[in-house]
Amino acid sequence: MRVHAIQTGTVAIKERQRQGVGHGLRRTLNTLFDRTWTEPLPIYTWVIEHPEGILVIDTGETARATEPGYFPWWHPYYKLGVREWVRPEEEIGPQLRALGIAPADVRWLVMTHLHTDHAGGLHHFPNTEILVSRVEYQNATGRGRQLRGYLPQHWPAWFKPTLIDFAPQPRGPFPASHTLTAAADIHLVPTPGHTLGHLSVIVQDQQNTLFFAGDTSYTQQLMLSQKIDGVSESETLARQTLQRILQYTQTTPTIYLPTHDPESAQRLAARIESVEKR
C-alpha cells in the first residue's frame, strides 16, 4: 500500500480551541475570546493506494473559503475563531492529479466528519462512493446545523453519501466498527466528541497500524496527554474517545495521524509510532 499526505492549505485557530479551558458555555467563550492564535496549521487529507481501490480520507478545504461571503456573517466562530489560506491549486483535485490519480479513479471517499475544512473539496468527487456516519450526516443536515459548524449550503447538489451504521463488532477498545475492505485491513470506528458522528479510519499496513484521526485531537501530544479541544460538541464523549485511542496505541503499534498536527506527515513518512510522553 502506498499512502500519501496531501495538504490543502492552512488554518489558524485559537490556542484554547486546540486545548480547551473550562467547561460548557465558559469553554466556548474562552475559545472565542482567546487572543492567542496558533501558527498556521496544515489541513491534511490522506490518499491510500490499496489493492482493492484508491481510498481518500477527507477532502480538505476549498479555495472558496477565502472569498467574502463564504462563511455565515452572523456566526461568531467564523468572525472570531478561524483564519484560512487555500489557493485553487492546493485543493485536493489538482493535487491528486499531480500524483497521477484522477478523482474519478477514487473508489471510496471516507469523511471523518463534515466541517468545511474536511468537506470543502467534495465537489471534486461526483463519481466516488462517499461514506459518512449516519449520526454525522443527520447532525450536519438537521436543525441547528450551521450553529454546530456545518455548511451544507456549499455541498454539491448531487451529494448523497453512503451512511454508515456501525456494527457491534469491537476493534480493540472501540465497541463497534465497520470493515471497509474484503481483505479486512481497513476499518472505520466511531470516535465521537469533536462532532457527535465523528469517525476515524484504521489501516493495517504491514507492521504498522495507521490511525487517521480527523479532529479527535489537534496533535499527537494532546491525545497522549488526554487534553480535549475547546469546541467539541460533547466533552464527555471526546474524553471517552481519547481514552480509547490511547488504550489502542498502548496495545497496538500505531502511527497516529490527526488532520491538523504539523508533525503528522513526517510521522507517516518515517513510520514513527505513537509513544506516550506524559
DRENSE-166446 format. One line per 3 residues: number of its first residue (from 0); their letters; for each residue x, y, z of C-alpha. Coordinates in steps of 0.05 Angstrom, whole numbers. Layout:
N
NUM	A	X:Y:Z; ...
END
This chain:
278
0	MRV	0:0:0; 24:70:-17; -2:125:29
3	HAI	3:199:13; -8:261:56; -39:319:17
6	QTG	-40:388:49; -98:431:25; -77:498:52
9	TVA	-71:521:124; -115:543:181; -103:583:244
12	IKE	-147:575:306; -145:599:377; -98:564:425
15	RQR	-157:550:470; -191:514:413; -131:468:406
18	QGV	-133:455:482; -198:476:516; -203:513:582
21	GHG	-265:508:627; -330:472:615; -395:483:579
24	LRR	-410:553:555; -350:580:591; -306:534:550
27	TLN	-336:560:485; -328:633:506; -257:621:529
30	TLF	-243:595:459; -277:651:421; -246:708:461
33	DRT	-177:679:468; -127:729:440; -74:679:423
36	WTE	-74:647:354; -39:584:334; 12:584:279
39	PLP	-18:565:211; -35:491:216; -39:441:159
42	IYT	-105:416:131; -86:345:113; -123:295:71
45	WVI	-98:224:60; -95:180:-2; -86:105:4
48	EHP	-70:64:-58; -100:-2:-36; -102:-66:-79
51	EGI	-178:-62:-77; -181:11:-99; -160:81:-80
54	LVI	-185:108:-14; -185:183:3; -197:205:74
57	DTG	-230:275:77; -227:326:22; -194:385:57
60	ETA	-215:456:45; -236:495:-17; -204:559:-41
63	RAT	-275:589:-40; -268:592:36; -223:652:28
66	EPG	-276:691:-11; -322:742:22; -390:713:39
69	YFP	-369:640:42; -379:637:117; -444:659:151
72	WWH	-435:731:171; -475:722:235; -436:663:263
75	PYY	-387:686:318; -338:629:306; -324:648:234
78	KLG	-315:721:254; -272:709:315; -243:639:315
81	VRE	-214:617:248; -169:641:191; -156:600:129
84	WVR	-108:604:69; -122:559:9; -102:571:-63
87	PEE	-140:536:-120; -80:493:-137; -78:469:-65
90	EIG	-146:437:-69; -148:361:-68; -168:353:-142
93	PQL	-106:385:-172; -61:353:-121; -89:283:-136
96	RAL	-76:294:-210; -4:314:-193; 3:245:-163
99	GIA	-23:214:-227; -92:199:-196; -156:225:-226
102	PAD	-211:239:-175; -256:193:-217; -207:137:-202
105	VRW	-221:141:-127; -264:83:-104; -280:107:-34
108	LVM	-280:175:0; -288:169:75; -307:231:114
111	THL	-284:234:186; -336:290:194; -368:345:153
114	HTD	-338:410:178; -317:453:118; -242:444:127
117	HAG	-254:369:117; -311:373:67; -295:434:25
120	GLH	-268:392:-32; -329:347:-40; -343:376:-109
123	HFP	-282:340:-137; -314:271:-127; -380:266:-164
126	NTE	-367:193:-185; -340:166:-119; -375:128:-64
129	ILV	-373:175:-4; -381:146:65; -405:186:126
132	SRV	-431:161:193; -507:166:196; -502:206:261
135	EYQ	-455:256:228; -499:265:167; -562:274:209
138	NAT	-529:327:252; -499:362:191; -567:367:157
141	GRG	-614:374:217; -639:434:256; -584:479:282
144	RQL	-534:452:232; -500:519:218; -496:535:293
147	RGY	-458:469:300; -408:490:247; -435:455:185
150	LPQ	-444:489:118; -487:442:76; -506:501:31
153	HWP	-438:492:-1; -443:417:-14; -454:394:-86
156	AWF	-527:383:-104; -511:311:-121; -482:295:-52
159	KPT	-518:232:-27; -468:195:16; -470:123:38
162	LID	-489:126:111; -451:81:160; -485:47:218
165	FAP	-430:16:259; -438:-58:274; -427:-84:345
168	QPR	-360:-113:325; -307:-90:374; -239:-67:348
171	GPF	-194:-62:408; -226:-14:458; -275:11:405
174	PAS	-342:-24:417; -365:-20:344; -334:-16:275
177	HTL	-346:-21:201; -299:-62:157; -288:-28:90
180	TAA	-244:-77:51; -252:-150:33; -182:-161:60
183	ADI	-207:-134:127; -147:-88:133; -185:-22:134
186	HLV	-237:-8:188; -278:53:208; -290:64:282
189	PTP	-335:115:317; -296:169:352; -349:220:375
192	GHT	-334:283:413; -309:337:366; -374:322:330
195	LGH	-426:272:352; -417:230:289; -341:235:281
198	LSV	-306:172:257; -234:151:248; -201:103:198
201	IVQ	-155:47:220; -110:18:166; -67:-43:178
204	DQQ	-5:-32:136; 49:-86:141; 78:-80:212
207	NTL	44:-15:230; -27:8:242; -44:76:214
210	FFA	-97:114:254; -127:171:213; -157:211:269
213	GDT	-190:271:238; -202:321:294; -202:274:354
216	SYT	-145:318:377; -103:372:343; -36:340:358
219	QQL	-9:272:380; 16:301:445; -53:327:463
222	MLS	-80:256:453; -25:227:496; -39:279:549
225	QKI	-114:267:542; -129:341:531; -194:354:493
228	DGV	-205:414:448; -246:476:462; -302:464:412
231	SES	-322:391:420; -397:381:418; -390:333:477
234	ETL	-334:338:527; -355:271:557; -353:234:490
237	ARQ	-288:269:469; -255:247:534; -280:175:525
240	TLQ	-255:175:453; -185:199:473; -183:145:527
243	RIL	-199:92:475; -148:118:426; -94:119:479
246	QYT	-112:49:501; -108:26:428; -40:57:417
249	QTT	-14:25:481; -32:-45:456; -21:-38:381
252	PTI	38:-8:344; 3:54:317; 20:116:277
255	YLP	-29:169:299; -48:220:245; -92:278:264
258	THD	-112:326:208; -81:389:236; -18:363:270
261	PES	43:395:236; 82:330:250; 31:281:221
264	AQR	61:278:152; 131:268:180; 107:212:225
267	LAA	74:178:166; 136:184:122; 182:158:177
270	RIE	130:108:204; 141:135:274; 95:101:324
273	SVE	58:136:379; 95:135:446; 66:160:510
276	KR	106:221:532; 68:245:592
END
